[in-house]
């Protein structure tokens, strides 16, 4: 057109929006890439996008908010997750939560060292104690893919609590309790509480020390250095070496004790034993020894009876009994020091001896302090006491009063022991069916009698403040 400006109009070709779709390998997500339309092609709606996904089989988990983000941010040309499936939740099997440590025969660490005698062979439990609890199974939950398909899962399996003898199941079957005091163990894949702890063999490094709430039976021996503690009766079939035995009930040792000066036996009931050799023995009941007591320290609240075996002899050491000591032979031709003390409770005799030794030690300390005080006071009178010496005098004077207070407390305790002994005194006697050798000391209710000649069929009794000899019966 002549004389007129003109512009060449560009025609934009209309192109439909383009959608690209990616479905994850597990079919749990669908991602889309949106290329917007050109020209006069319509802008797609959310429904259009959904239809596009449907056409690709994506029929589950459409996310409208993500679709709107996709359409509103076309220039970014980024992949956006527009559909999400429901992931599956795998099931879990039921589990048993053990409330006690079942790892027995495992050495115990003591500081930087391992004590090979402490193997934890006993798992003590008490009646009513929770020993195991069930964590229930989780069945699981199926998932759904964006393609609308079910995703199957592992279904958790149930498991029963290992109910065995001596255990009790709760009403809801979710907890397991001990039904008695005893040793917890796994037997035939079940938890069992055995009220008796049994060792079929020796107590040694293969078993370790035993500390049990109930009775203990050992078919074999107890080796040197090991300890066996029973909350009730204790039975040993073999020999006890230099070991420690503790019993809340009676103690029975079929063979005997070869203590080597290291064995220690303590029972709150009676002790019945084959023989005793170099051992420390205490019973709150009676002590019965079949063969011999050799160089031991033996004490019983009531009677000590030695007999029924080959010898029935007491040789060397010390024997204490609240009531009576009976044996076939007392002492020997070698005349070893043998003391027999009756008519006094062993615990009172021993505590009195301990307190008297403490008094002797305190007297020595007080005498030494008195000498130092006298020396410092002499210096003070002469005007030669320095400040350091004055402080020393004050300190040791204070120490003297403290020691005297301890001395007085021990004297008070000794008076109490005298009263206890008077209240619990027994007649006390020593009976020797066969021979009593010279050199034996008989102490009845504090009165001492030294045997000077060989005696037979003798009974030692306390009468009118002295010890008298009578016939055995």
CORPE-V773065 format. One record per helix or strand of 3 or more residues. SS is the DSSP state (A for helix, B for strand). FROM is the first residue (numbers start at 1). TO is the last residue. If there is no record, write none. Layout:
ss=SS from=FROM to=TO
ss=SS from=FROM to=TO
//
This chain:
ss=B from=18 to=23
ss=B from=29 to=35
ss=A from=46 to=55
ss=A from=64 to=72
ss=A from=74 to=76
ss=B from=80 to=84
ss=B from=95 to=98
ss=B from=108 to=110
ss=B from=113 to=115
ss=B from=130 to=135
ss=B from=167 to=169
ss=B from=175 to=178
ss=B from=182 to=187
ss=B from=190 to=194
ss=B from=196 to=199
ss=B from=210 to=212
ss=B from=215 to=218
ss=B from=227 to=230
ss=B from=234 to=236
ss=B from=244 to=247
ss=B from=251 to=253
ss=B from=256 to=267
ss=B from=271 to=273
ss=B from=276 to=283
ss=B from=287 to=289
ss=B from=292 to=300
ss=B from=303 to=306
ss=B from=313 to=321
ss=B from=324 to=330
ss=B from=338 to=342
ss=A from=346 to=381
ss=A from=387 to=424
ss=B from=429 to=436
ss=B from=440 to=444
ss=B from=447 to=450
ss=B from=455 to=463
ss=B from=466 to=471
//
